């Protein structure tokens, strides 16, 4: 699997911005078939940083309703990557 295909996009929320500034952690939306080792390898190859730890969360899609129609948002997977001391991801800084 190509490491560029594994990481879907960075996750930019208030909580992810807070942990990036305080704890040196970066959040990504990853593919559903990703695991810790493949995410670690993909982040190290694509962003040229050293990874200390990876946490994976399965996010369940919310049920939504519009009048009489009931639907569901898609399920997705979130990866919280802890970087080594002194490492930084540059594309968040602009």
VMD Tcl script that builds the backbone (N, CA, C; Angstrom):
set m [mol new atoms 282]
animate dup $m
set s [atomselect $m all]
$s set {name element resname resid chain x y z} {
  {N N UNK 1 A 0.834 -1.179 0.000}
  {CA C UNK 1 A 0.000 0.000 0.000}
  {C C UNK 1 A 0.885 1.250 0.000}
  {N N UNK 2 A 0.510 2.202 -0.795}
  {CA C UNK 2 A 1.234 3.460 -0.896}
  {C C UNK 2 A 0.985 4.284 0.373}
  {N N UNK 3 A 2.045 4.786 1.033}
  {CA C UNK 3 A 1.832 5.555 2.264}
  {C C UNK 3 A 1.044 6.845 2.061}
  {N N UNK 4 A 1.075 7.403 0.865}
  {CA C UNK 4 A 0.311 8.620 0.597}
  {C C UNK 4 A -1.191 8.330 0.544}
  {N N UNK 5 A -1.574 7.103 0.200}
  {CA C UNK 5 A -2.990 6.744 0.144}
  {C C UNK 5 A -3.558 6.410 1.514}
  {N N UNK 6 A -2.704 6.067 2.475}
  {CA C UNK 6 A -3.161 5.652 3.793}
  {C C UNK 6 A -3.691 6.831 4.606}
  {N N UNK 7 A -3.024 7.963 4.531}
  {CA C UNK 7 A -3.462 9.160 5.254}
  {C C UNK 7 A -4.419 9.936 4.356}
  {N N UNK 8 A -5.662 10.050 4.788}
  {CA C UNK 8 A -6.681 10.717 3.974}
  {C C UNK 8 A -6.508 12.233 4.040}
  {N N UNK 9 A -6.456 12.773 5.277}
  {CA C UNK 9 A -6.299 14.217 5.461}
  {C C UNK 9 A -5.943 14.482 6.912}
  {N N UNK 10 A -5.364 15.642 7.200}
  {CA C UNK 10 A -5.159 16.018 8.602}
  {C C UNK 10 A -6.491 16.424 9.220}
  {N N UNK 11 A -6.613 16.189 10.505}
  {CA C UNK 11 A -7.832 16.522 11.224}
  {C C UNK 11 A -7.605 17.826 11.970}
  {N N UNK 12 A -8.313 18.878 11.561}
  {CA C UNK 12 A -8.137 20.211 12.147}
  {C C UNK 12 A -9.385 20.588 12.932}
  {N N UNK 13 A -9.342 20.350 14.232}
  {CA C UNK 13 A -10.412 20.731 15.137}
  {C C UNK 13 A -9.794 21.528 16.279}
  {N N UNK 14 A -10.627 22.064 17.153}
  {CA C UNK 14 A -10.103 22.802 18.300}
  {C C UNK 14 A -9.315 21.887 19.225}
  {N N UNK 15 A -9.825 20.679 19.434}
  {CA C UNK 15 A -9.146 19.748 20.327}
  {C C UNK 15 A -7.818 19.275 19.733}
  {N N UNK 16 A -7.796 18.995 18.427}
  {CA C UNK 16 A -6.545 18.539 17.812}
  {C C UNK 16 A -5.502 19.657 17.773}
  {N N UNK 17 A -5.935 20.894 17.618}
  {CA C UNK 17 A -5.009 22.026 17.659}
  {C C UNK 17 A -4.436 22.196 19.061}
  {N N UNK 18 A -5.243 21.991 20.071}
  {CA C UNK 18 A -4.793 22.117 21.457}
  {C C UNK 18 A -3.762 21.048 21.815}
  {N N UNK 19 A -4.018 19.790 21.436}
  {CA C UNK 19 A -3.045 18.741 21.764}
  {C C UNK 19 A -1.795 18.838 20.899}
  {N N UNK 20 A -1.910 19.438 19.717}
  {CA C UNK 20 A -0.714 19.642 18.895}
  {C C UNK 20 A 0.208 20.658 19.547}
  {N N UNK 21 A -0.349 21.719 20.109}
  {CA C UNK 21 A 0.455 22.757 20.735}
  {C C UNK 21 A 1.000 22.334 22.099}
  {N N UNK 22 A 0.200 21.609 22.890}
  {CA C UNK 22 A 0.605 21.284 24.254}
  {C C UNK 22 A 1.375 19.965 24.368}
  {N N UNK 23 A 0.984 18.941 23.608}
  {CA C UNK 23 A 1.517 17.601 23.808}
  {C C UNK 23 A 2.312 17.063 22.618}
  {N N UNK 24 A 2.493 17.859 21.570}
  {CA C UNK 24 A 3.246 17.457 20.377}
  {C C UNK 24 A 2.618 16.231 19.704}
  {N N UNK 25 A 1.285 16.253 19.558}
  {CA C UNK 25 A 0.538 15.184 18.896}
  {C C UNK 25 A -0.168 15.751 17.681}
  {N N UNK 26 A -0.278 14.950 16.628}
  {CA C UNK 26 A -0.916 15.371 15.383}
  {C C UNK 26 A -2.019 14.367 15.059}
  {N N UNK 27 A -3.181 14.853 14.618}
  {CA C UNK 27 A -4.322 13.993 14.312}
  {C C UNK 27 A -4.534 13.904 12.801}
  {N N UNK 28 A -4.879 12.694 12.336}
  {CA C UNK 28 A -5.143 12.449 10.931}
  {C C UNK 28 A -6.392 11.591 10.785}
  {N N UNK 29 A -7.092 11.768 9.663}
  {CA C UNK 29 A -8.119 10.829 9.241}
  {C C UNK 29 A -7.410 9.828 8.344}
  {N N UNK 30 A -7.541 8.536 8.669}
  {CA C UNK 30 A -6.851 7.493 7.907}
  {C C UNK 30 A -7.873 6.520 7.341}
  {N N UNK 31 A -7.392 5.650 6.458}
  {CA C UNK 31 A -8.278 4.655 5.858}
  {C C UNK 31 A -8.761 3.661 6.900}
  {N N UNK 32 A -9.889 3.015 6.608}
  {CA C UNK 32 A -10.494 2.086 7.568}
  {C C UNK 32 A -9.643 0.837 7.794}
  {N N UNK 33 A -8.805 0.471 6.829}
  {CA C UNK 33 A -7.998 -0.743 6.977}
  {C C UNK 33 A -6.599 -0.458 7.543}
  {N N UNK 34 A -6.376 0.735 8.066}
  {CA C UNK 34 A -5.066 1.112 8.600}
  {C C UNK 34 A -4.882 0.555 10.009}
  {N N UNK 35 A -3.624 0.263 10.361}
  {CA C UNK 35 A -3.297 -0.125 11.734}
  {C C UNK 35 A -2.133 0.737 12.212}
  {N N UNK 36 A -1.674 0.499 13.444}
  {CA C UNK 36 A -0.670 1.371 14.053}
  {C C UNK 36 A 0.647 1.386 13.287}
  {N N UNK 37 A 1.128 0.221 12.901}
  {CA C UNK 37 A 2.423 0.141 12.221}
  {C C UNK 37 A 2.385 0.805 10.851}
  {N N UNK 38 A 1.312 0.598 10.099}
  {CA C UNK 38 A 1.245 1.206 8.767}
  {C C UNK 38 A 1.095 2.723 8.858}
  {N N UNK 39 A 0.349 3.210 9.860}
  {CA C UNK 39 A 0.216 4.660 10.042}
  {C C UNK 39 A 1.560 5.256 10.440}
  {N N UNK 40 A 2.289 4.588 11.328}
  {CA C UNK 40 A 3.606 5.078 11.752}
  {C C UNK 40 A 4.556 5.161 10.567}
  {N N UNK 41 A 4.584 4.118 9.757}
  {CA C UNK 41 A 5.462 4.097 8.587}
  {C C UNK 41 A 5.068 5.179 7.586}
  {N N UNK 42 A 3.759 5.370 7.373}
  {CA C UNK 42 A 3.289 6.364 6.409}
  {C C UNK 42 A 3.620 7.786 6.861}
  {N N UNK 43 A 3.451 8.084 8.151}
  {CA C UNK 43 A 3.746 9.429 8.651}
  {C C UNK 43 A 5.241 9.699 8.580}
  {N N UNK 44 A 6.059 8.719 8.942}
  {CA C UNK 44 A 7.506 8.921 8.902}
  {C C UNK 44 A 8.013 9.114 7.476}
  {N N UNK 45 A 7.448 8.384 6.511}
  {CA C UNK 45 A 7.898 8.512 5.122}
  {C C UNK 45 A 7.405 9.788 4.456}
  {N N UNK 46 A 6.153 10.159 4.693}
  {CA C UNK 46 A 5.602 11.309 3.974}
  {C C UNK 46 A 5.989 12.643 4.597}
  {N N UNK 47 A 6.097 12.702 5.926}
  {CA C UNK 47 A 6.352 13.980 6.600}
  {C C UNK 47 A 7.780 14.135 7.103}
  {N N UNK 48 A 8.597 13.097 6.992}
  {CA C UNK 48 A 10.000 13.121 7.417}
  {C C UNK 48 A 10.152 13.520 8.882}
  {N N UNK 49 A 9.402 12.870 9.764}
  {CA C UNK 49 A 9.495 13.078 11.208}
  {C C UNK 49 A 9.623 11.718 11.886}
  {N N UNK 50 A 10.072 11.714 13.138}
  {CA C UNK 50 A 10.157 10.496 13.938}
  {C C UNK 50 A 8.903 10.375 14.792}
  {N N UNK 51 A 8.285 9.203 14.772}
  {CA C UNK 51 A 7.053 8.957 15.507}
  {C C UNK 51 A 7.367 8.169 16.770}
  {N N UNK 52 A 6.827 8.633 17.893}
  {CA C UNK 52 A 7.022 7.950 19.168}
  {C C UNK 52 A 5.919 6.921 19.416}
  {N N UNK 53 A 4.647 7.312 19.174}
  {CA C UNK 53 A 3.522 6.438 19.470}
  {C C UNK 53 A 2.352 6.785 18.559}
  {N N UNK 54 A 1.502 5.782 18.277}
  {CA C UNK 54 A 0.308 5.993 17.459}
  {C C UNK 54 A -0.893 5.405 18.185}
  {N N UNK 55 A -1.966 6.192 18.301}
  {CA C UNK 55 A -3.240 5.717 18.839}
  {C C UNK 55 A -4.267 5.763 17.717}
  {N N UNK 56 A -5.078 4.698 17.607}
  {CA C UNK 56 A -6.088 4.585 16.565}
  {C C UNK 56 A -7.467 4.546 17.219}
  {N N UNK 57 A -8.416 5.315 16.674}
  {CA C UNK 57 A -9.789 5.321 17.169}
  {C C UNK 57 A -10.738 5.091 16.013}
  {N N UNK 58 A -11.725 4.214 16.217}
  {CA C UNK 58 A -12.795 4.027 15.249}
  {C C UNK 58 A -13.924 4.971 15.619}
  {N N UNK 59 A -14.237 5.895 14.740}
  {CA C UNK 59 A -15.274 6.880 14.982}
  {C C UNK 59 A -16.559 6.412 14.290}
  {N N UNK 60 A -17.620 6.285 15.060}
  {CA C UNK 60 A -18.897 5.816 14.541}
  {C C UNK 60 A -19.676 7.013 13.998}
  {N N UNK 61 A -20.236 6.863 12.794}
  {CA C UNK 61 A -21.000 7.935 12.170}
  {C C UNK 61 A -22.311 8.186 12.899}
  {N N UNK 62 A -22.688 9.448 12.978}
  {CA C UNK 62 A -23.907 9.827 13.684}
  {C C UNK 62 A -25.138 9.568 12.822}
  {N N UNK 63 A -26.248 9.263 13.472}
  {CA C UNK 63 A -27.517 9.151 12.769}
  {C C UNK 63 A -28.084 10.553 12.610}
  {N N UNK 64 A -28.525 10.873 11.423}
  {CA C UNK 64 A -29.089 12.185 11.123}
  {C C UNK 64 A -30.473 12.005 10.523}
  {N N UNK 65 A -31.318 13.002 10.744}
  {CA C UNK 65 A -32.686 12.920 10.276}
  {C C UNK 65 A -33.079 14.228 9.606}
  {N N UNK 66 A -33.744 14.129 8.475}
  {CA C UNK 66 A -34.291 15.275 7.772}
  {C C UNK 66 A -35.757 14.970 7.490}
  {N N UNK 67 A -36.632 15.586 8.253}
  {CA C UNK 67 A -38.072 15.333 8.205}
  {C C UNK 67 A -38.369 13.861 8.448}
  {N N UNK 68 A -38.879 13.158 7.460}
  {CA C UNK 68 A -39.216 11.748 7.662}
  {C C UNK 68 A -38.111 10.804 7.223}
  {N N UNK 69 A -37.029 11.337 6.678}
  {CA C UNK 69 A -35.938 10.506 6.183}
  {C C UNK 69 A -34.847 10.386 7.245}
  {N N UNK 70 A -34.409 9.182 7.471}
  {CA C UNK 70 A -33.355 8.929 8.452}
  {C C UNK 70 A -32.138 8.425 7.692}
  {N N UNK 71 A -30.989 9.001 7.985}
  {CA C UNK 71 A -29.753 8.589 7.345}
  {C C UNK 71 A -28.649 8.444 8.372}
  {N N UNK 72 A -27.460 8.138 7.893}
  {CA C UNK 72 A -26.324 7.951 8.787}
  {C C UNK 72 A -25.077 8.471 8.101}
  {N N UNK 73 A -24.247 9.189 8.871}
  {CA C UNK 73 A -22.956 9.619 8.347}
  {C C UNK 73 A -22.024 8.428 8.294}
  {N N UNK 74 A -21.000 8.538 7.492}
  {CA C UNK 74 A -20.076 7.421 7.315}
  {C C UNK 74 A -19.208 7.224 8.559}
  {N N UNK 75 A -18.843 5.957 8.832}
  {CA C UNK 75 A -17.876 5.654 9.874}
  {C C UNK 75 A -16.486 5.989 9.344}
  {N N UNK 76 A -15.567 6.370 10.250}
  {CA C UNK 76 A -14.219 6.716 9.832}
  {C C UNK 76 A -13.237 6.381 10.942}
  {N N UNK 77 A -11.959 6.457 10.630}
  {CA C UNK 77 A -10.916 6.095 11.578}
  {C C UNK 77 A -9.992 7.280 11.790}
  {N N UNK 78 A -9.658 7.528 13.071}
  {CA C UNK 78 A -8.804 8.651 13.436}
  {C C UNK 78 A -7.508 8.112 14.023}
  {N N UNK 79 A -6.398 8.733 13.657}
  {CA C UNK 79 A -5.093 8.378 14.198}
  {C C UNK 79 A -4.517 9.594 14.917}
  {N N UNK 80 A -4.100 9.392 16.172}
  {CA C UNK 80 A -3.421 10.431 16.943}
  {C C UNK 80 A -1.963 10.007 17.044}
  {N N UNK 81 A -1.080 10.777 16.418}
  {CA C UNK 81 A 0.338 10.429 16.308}
  {C C UNK 81 A 1.141 11.313 17.253}
  {N N UNK 82 A 1.869 10.674 18.176}
  {CA C UNK 82 A 2.752 11.398 19.075}
  {C C UNK 82 A 4.133 11.463 18.445}
  {N N UNK 83 A 4.666 12.677 18.290}
  {CA C UNK 83 A 5.969 12.862 17.669}
  {C C UNK 83 A 7.064 12.854 18.722}
  {N N UNK 84 A 8.278 12.499 18.304}
  {CA C UNK 84 A 9.425 12.531 19.211}
  {C C UNK 84 A 9.709 13.970 19.638}
  {N N UNK 85 A 10.438 14.097 20.739}
  {CA C UNK 85 A 10.797 15.416 21.259}
  {C C UNK 85 A 11.612 16.194 20.224}
  {N N UNK 86 A 11.223 17.415 19.939}
  {CA C UNK 86 A 11.935 18.256 18.981}
  {C C UNK 86 A 11.449 18.133 17.551}
  {N N UNK 87 A 10.581 17.163 17.243}
  {CA C UNK 87 A 10.039 17.001 15.894}
  {C C UNK 87 A 8.816 17.893 15.734}
  {N N UNK 88 A 8.598 18.382 14.513}
  {CA C UNK 88 A 7.485 19.284 14.238}
  {C C UNK 88 A 7.018 19.063 12.813}
  {N N UNK 89 A 5.705 19.178 12.596}
  {CA C UNK 89 A 5.115 19.087 11.270}
  {C C UNK 89 A 4.921 20.497 10.757}
  {N N UNK 90 A 5.459 20.800 9.583}
  {CA C UNK 90 A 5.500 22.174 9.096}
  {C C UNK 90 A 4.201 22.654 8.452}
  {N N UNK 91 A 3.379 21.772 7.884}
  {CA C UNK 91 A 2.226 22.259 7.139}
  {C C UNK 91 A 1.124 22.804 8.030}
  {N N UNK 92 A 1.193 22.649 9.360}
  {CA C UNK 92 A 0.220 23.263 10.247}
  {C C UNK 92 A 0.616 24.688 10.620}
  {N N UNK 93 A 1.841 25.085 10.392}
  {CA C UNK 93 A 2.360 26.346 10.895}
  {C C UNK 93 A 2.085 27.549 10.012}
  {N N UNK 94 A 1.495 27.387 8.843}
  {CA C UNK 94 A 1.294 28.529 7.963}
  {C C UNK 94 A -0.038 29.197 8.136}
}
mol reanalyze $m
mol bondsrecalc $m
mol representation Tube
mol addrep $m
